Amino acid sequence: MTQTVITLGAHVFDVQVRPVEAIPDGQGAALVEQIRFGPAGTAAGTALTLAKLGATVRTAGAIGDDPIGDLLLAMLTRFGIDTSLVVRRADVQTSASVLPIRPDGSRPAFHVPGANLTYGPDDVAEAEVARATHLHLGAPELMGGENAAKILSPARAAGVVTSADLLAPGGPGILAWIAPALPHLDYLLPNEQQVLGLTGAETLEDGARALIDQGVGCVAVTRDARGALVITADEVFAVPAFAVDVVDTTGCGDAFSAGFLRGIGLGRSVRDAAVLGSAAAALVAQGLGSDHGEFDLAAADAFAAATPTLEAADAPH
């Protein structure tokens, strides 16, 4: 089944350093095991794993006309991703992050939003979007719900399957800001903290249902080592995470989104799509960066079939 996905929105150049237990004081220094860099962000990071899983991928967004942007495009192209829809800005830098990775795989971030904040509906090649089978909008909060709706609505009218993920941690103000986009989304793929922060709900299921009440077709929520919770108007179910040694959680949410959307594009059930999403996230978590892992769809499916899962009670909180 042919699947052509346009991942549109946040493109970030990540520099990862591991392991980091503390930032040295003053002019101090610390020896680390590894420093590397690569593409990331809710559009570019999702594009990477979608391409690995066999989708035809085009990515769209804004980056700077700078050396960081050159590297970002070159690395995306290396994965077979079409970057012709990416626009370049002469007056702002490419978005970038420095991520000190803790020994447990978690990480804070030093982040420059950069050119991501400049992208909007006027930059979108609407005819190209209409020719895709799927449109994934990474970080609609960067442009606001009204602008996101201007992109999503004509895509959906053309029969394109629509989805989105978020970068912001969430808050009631963010929900109001993105609300106009929600009725135009078939799938929303946030994490647990974002859902609870957006809605103020006491439980994750209640928060997801509040988003469905605003028009989203399906909410698939990642919950770190406790797997994913998937909610539609008709059903709710959990998909466990796979038991792996976590090196770095960078890009795991984007990998889940990619696996989930690839499963949907292959005609799999929502449950099976979430399993593929969890498998992709687990494969990425075992190394450094959003682009970690040389795997394809067959390898991801084999991994899912052979790897034990974590029961919710066994997963670290």
JOKAUR-V469590 format. One record per helix or strand of 2 or more residues. SS is the DSSP state (H for helix, E for strand). FROM is the first residue (numbers start at 0). TO is the last residue. If there is no record, write none. Layout:
SS_FROM_TO, SS_FROM_TO
This chain:
E_3_8, E_11_17, E_33_39, H_43_51, E_55_63, H_66_77, E_81_88, E_95_100, E_109_111, H_113_117, H_120_122, H_125_129, E_133_137, H_139_141, H_144_156, E_160_164, H_171_181, E_186_187, H_191_198, H_203_212, E_217_221, H_223_225, E_227_231, E_235_238, H_251_264, H_269_284, H_296_305
